Amino acid sequence: MRVILAQPRGFCAGVVRAIDIVEKALEKYQAPIYVRHEIVHNRHVVESLKAKGAIFVEEIDQVPDGAHAVFSAHGVAKSVVRAAAARGLPVLDATCPLVSKVHAQAKRYVRQGRSMILIGHAGHPEVEGTIGQIDAPVRLISTEAEVAALDIPADTPLAYVTQTTLSVDDTKAVIEALKGRFSDIVGPDTSDICYATQHRQSAVRDMCRMAQVILVVGARNSSNSNRLREIGLEGGIPSYLIADASALDPAWVAGKEAVGLTAGASAPEELITEVIEALRRLGPVEVVPMDGVEENIEFRLPAELRA
């Protein structure tokens, strides 16, 4: 069996920064450190940080007075920031810089007098945080049909931003529908779309030409991991999302000569290694890394953790 290893895969720079913030905060301030929401959508990452002394809470009012708090990589609403400030909580913001960039773009469009449209998935923490950062009504859409249903005059000054875990390919049809329906609409350049999302999806599309089955390592509540599986299916390849090696069903790979393997942006590399070892227990394996983009982007830590 050839295991075709996607390039790139796994952790992106925003996830690395978020995990580093929690770990360095634990080193500097000692346990416990309170993290609002899962720092990233991966149970293994969360459990590892819990073992080091991080405590995960859903709301800021669950953080004790005086304790250090961390905002997750997905970003938070202004109301959360204000609630922490009102209590004088020392806060470290692990919001991905690319998510923060979306917040800044949206605020700039609102200052220009434009009505805001957000392309994303309802209920996702990043979407909730972005809507909560904008001091104006935000219309959330995810499909072309929802564009057609918008009750807005065609000449209204509009702007759109997108959830970062959606790629250029994911949003292209919706953006084209918006531009086709509204005469005065602006949005960020495609170069502002999250690089990691685009790279990982492109790798899976390439993988569809080589693999007979695709395994995606990632959490069920990870938007970008689910999308990688969907792209495999769209390419006509049986594709499965697995949390770790224990979820591997040998029947999926039985008789297959080429198995594609990738991971969502919040899945650690050791989970990939464990899946390869699980495949080796089924028979001889040759690991064949794909050619792909080498990511060398790093995001700076907050100033108080850089020393």
C-alpha positions in Angstrom: 0.0 0.0 0.0 1.2 3.5 -0.9 0.2 6.2 1.6 0.2 9.5 -0.3 0.9 12.2 2.3 -0.6 15.6 1.6 1.6 18.7 1.5 0.7 20.9 3.3 -1.4 19.3 6.1 -2.1 19.7 9.7 -1.3 22.7 11.9 -1.4 26.2 10.3 0.5 29.2 11.7 -2.7 30.5 13.5 -3.1 27.2 15.4 0.6 27.0 16.3 0.4 30.6 17.7 -2.8 29.8 19.7 -1.3 26.7 21.3 2.0 28.5 22.0 0.1 31.3 23.8 -1.5 28.8 26.2 1.7 26.9 26.8 3.8 30.0 27.4 1.1 31.5 29.6 1.2 28.3 31.7 5.0 28.6 32.0 5.0 32.3 32.9 1.9 32.6 35.1 1.5 29.0 36.3 -1.6 26.9 36.2 -4.5 27.3 36.0 -4.9 29.4 32.9 -8.5 29.7 31.7 -9.3 29.4 28.0 -12.6 30.6 26.6 -13.9 28.0 24.2 -11.7 25.2 22.7 -8.5 26.9 21.8 -8.7 25.1 18.5 -11.1 22.4 17.3 -9.2 19.3 18.3 -9.9 17.1 21.3 -6.3 15.8 21.4 -4.9 19.4 21.6 -7.4 20.4 24.2 -6.7 17.3 26.4 -3.0 17.9 26.1 -3.4 21.5 27.4 -5.7 20.4 30.1 -3.0 18.0 31.4 -0.7 21.0 31.6 -3.1 23.0 33.7 -5.4 24.8 31.2 -9.1 25.0 32.2 -11.6 25.4 29.3 -14.8 27.4 29.8 -17.6 28.4 27.5 -18.2 31.9 29.0 -16.0 34.6 30.5 -18.0 34.7 33.7 -16.8 31.2 34.5 -13.2 32.6 34.9 -12.4 33.4 38.5 -11.5 37.0 39.5 -7.9 37.7 38.9 -7.2 34.6 36.8 -5.5 34.8 33.4 -7.8 34.2 30.5 -7.1 33.3 26.9 -9.4 34.0 23.9 -9.5 31.1 21.4 -8.1 31.2 17.8 -11.6 31.7 16.4 -12.0 35.2 17.9 -14.6 36.7 20.2 -17.3 39.3 20.1 -16.8 42.8 21.6 -19.2 41.9 24.4 -16.8 39.2 25.6 -13.8 41.6 25.5 -15.9 44.2 27.4 -17.0 41.7 30.0 -13.4 40.6 30.7 -12.2 44.3 30.9 -15.1 45.2 33.3 -13.8 42.6 35.7 -10.1 43.5 35.2 -9.2 40.1 34.0 -5.7 39.8 32.5 -6.4 38.5 28.9 -4.2 37.0 26.2 -5.8 37.1 22.8 -5.1 34.0 20.7 -7.3 35.1 17.9 -5.7 34.1 14.6 -4.3 37.3 12.9 -6.1 36.4 9.7 -9.4 36.4 11.6 -8.5 39.7 13.2 -7.8 41.0 9.7 -11.4 40.1 8.7 -12.7 42.0 11.7 -10.7 45.1 10.7 -11.8 44.9 7.1 -15.5 44.6 8.1 -15.2 47.6 10.5 -13.6 49.6 7.7 -16.4 48.8 5.3 -19.0 49.8 7.9 -17.2 53.2 8.5 -17.6 53.7 4.7 -21.3 53.5 5.2 -21.7 50.1 3.6 -24.1 47.3 4.8 -22.3 44.1 5.7 -22.7 40.6 4.4 -20.7 37.7 6.0 -20.2 34.5 4.0 -20.0 31.7 6.5 -21.7 29.0 8.5 -24.2 29.8 11.2 -23.1 28.7 14.7 -19.4 28.5 14.0 -17.4 30.3 16.7 -15.5 32.4 14.2 -18.7 33.6 12.6 -20.2 34.5 16.0 -17.1 36.4 17.0 -17.0 38.3 13.7 -20.6 39.3 13.9 -20.0 40.4 17.5 -17.1 42.6 16.4 -19.2 44.7 14.0 -21.2 47.6 15.3 -23.9 47.2 12.6 -26.3 44.7 11.4 -24.7 41.7 9.6 -26.5 39.5 7.1 -25.0 35.9 7.2 -25.3 33.8 4.0 -23.6 30.7 2.8 -25.3 29.8 -0.6 -26.3 31.3 -3.9 -30.0 30.8 -3.0 -29.5 32.9 0.1 -28.1 35.7 -2.1 -31.2 35.6 -4.3 -33.4 35.8 -1.1 -31.7 38.9 0.3 -34.2 41.7 0.7 -31.9 44.5 -0.3 -32.3 47.1 -3.1 -29.9 46.3 -5.9 -28.1 49.7 -5.7 -27.5 49.5 -1.9 -23.8 50.1 -1.0 -22.7 46.7 0.3 -19.5 44.9 1.4 -18.8 41.3 2.1 -16.2 39.4 4.2 -15.8 35.6 4.6 -15.2 33.1 7.3 -11.5 32.2 7.1 -12.0 28.4 7.0 -13.7 28.8 3.6 -11.4 28.9 0.6 -11.5 31.0 -2.6 -13.1 28.0 -4.3 -15.8 27.6 -1.5 -16.9 31.3 -1.8 -16.4 31.9 -5.5 -20.0 31.1 -6.6 -21.6 33.1 -3.7 -19.4 36.1 -4.4 -20.2 36.0 -8.1 -23.9 35.8 -7.3 -23.5 38.9 -5.0 -21.7 40.8 -7.7 -24.2 39.8 -10.3 -27.1 41.0 -8.2 -25.8 44.2 -6.6 -24.3 47.1 -8.4 -22.3 48.7 -5.6 -20.5 45.9 -3.7 -16.9 45.5 -2.5 -14.9 42.9 -0.7 -11.4 41.8 0.2 -8.9 40.7 -2.5 -8.7 36.9 -2.9 -5.1 37.2 -1.7 -6.6 38.0 1.7 -8.3 34.6 2.0 -6.7 32.3 4.6 -3.7 30.8 2.9 -3.8 27.6 4.9 -7.4 26.8 4.0 -6.6 27.2 0.3 -3.4 25.2 0.4 -4.9 22.2 2.2 -7.9 22.1 -0.1 -5.7 22.4 -3.2 -3.6 19.5 -2.0 -6.7 17.2 -1.6 -7.9 18.1 -5.1 -4.5 17.0 -6.4 -4.6 13.9 -4.2 -7.9 12.9 -5.9 -5.9 12.1 -9.1 -3.6 9.7 -7.2 -5.6 8.0 -4.4 -8.3 5.4 -4.3 -9.5 6.4 -0.8 -8.8 9.5 1.3 -8.4 9.7 5.1 -8.7 13.2 6.7 -7.5 13.4 10.3 -9.5 16.0 12.2 -12.3 16.7 14.6 -16.0 16.4 13.7 -16.6 20.1 14.8 -13.7 21.3 12.6 -15.1 23.2 9.7 -11.9 23.0 7.6 -11.5 19.3 8.3 -15.0 18.5 7.2 -14.5 20.5 4.0 -11.4 18.5 3.1 -13.5 15.3 3.3 -16.2 16.9 1.2 -13.6 17.9 -1.5 -12.4 14.2 -1.7 -16.0 13.1 -2.2 -16.6 15.8 -4.8 -13.5 14.4 -6.6 -15.2 11.0 -6.7 -13.0 9.4 -4.1 -14.4 7.6 -1.0 -13.3 10.0 1.8 -13.5 9.6 5.6 -13.0 12.0 8.5 -11.3 10.3 11.5 -10.4 11.8 14.9 -7.4 9.6 15.3 -6.1 6.1 14.4 -8.6 4.3 16.6 -11.4 5.5 14.2 -9.8 3.8 11.2 -12.0 1.1 9.7 -9.8 -1.5 7.9 -12.6 -2.2 5.4 -12.1 1.3 4.0 -8.6 0.5 2.8 -8.9 -3.2 2.1 -7.5 -4.0 -1.4 -6.5 -0.4 -2.0 -3.1 0.3 -3.4 -3.1 4.1 -2.9 -4.4 5.7 0.2 -4.4 9.5 0.5 -3.8 11.0 4.0 -4.2 14.6 5.1 -5.2 16.5 8.3 -7.2 19.6 9.1 -5.5 22.8 10.3 -6.0 22.0 14.0 -4.8 18.3 13.9 -1.3 17.6 15.3 1.3 15.7 13.2 1.5 12.9 15.7 -2.1 11.9 14.8 -0.9 11.4 11.2 2.0 9.3 12.4 -0.3 7.1 14.4 -2.6 6.6 11.4 0.4 5.5 9.3 1.3 3.0 12.1 -2.2 1.7 12.1 -2.1 1.2 8.4 1.3 -0.6 8.8 -0.4 -3.1 11.1 -2.7 -4.1 8.2 0.2 -4.7 5.8 3.4 -3.3 4.2 3.2 0.5 3.7 5.3 2.9 1.5 4.8 6.6 2.5 5.0 8.9 -0.5 5.0 12.6 0.3 3.3 14.8 -2.3 4.9 17.8 -3.8 3.2 20.9 -2.5 3.5 24.3 -0.9 6.0 24.7 1.9 4.5 26.9 4.5 7.0 29.1 6.4 4.6 31.7 7.9 4.9 32.5 11.6 2.7 34.8 13.6 4.1 36.8 16.5 3.1 36.1 20.1 1.6 38.8 22.3 4.3 41.1 23.6 4.0 39.9 27.2 4.9 36.4 26.1 7.8 37.1 23.8 10.6 37.5 26.4 
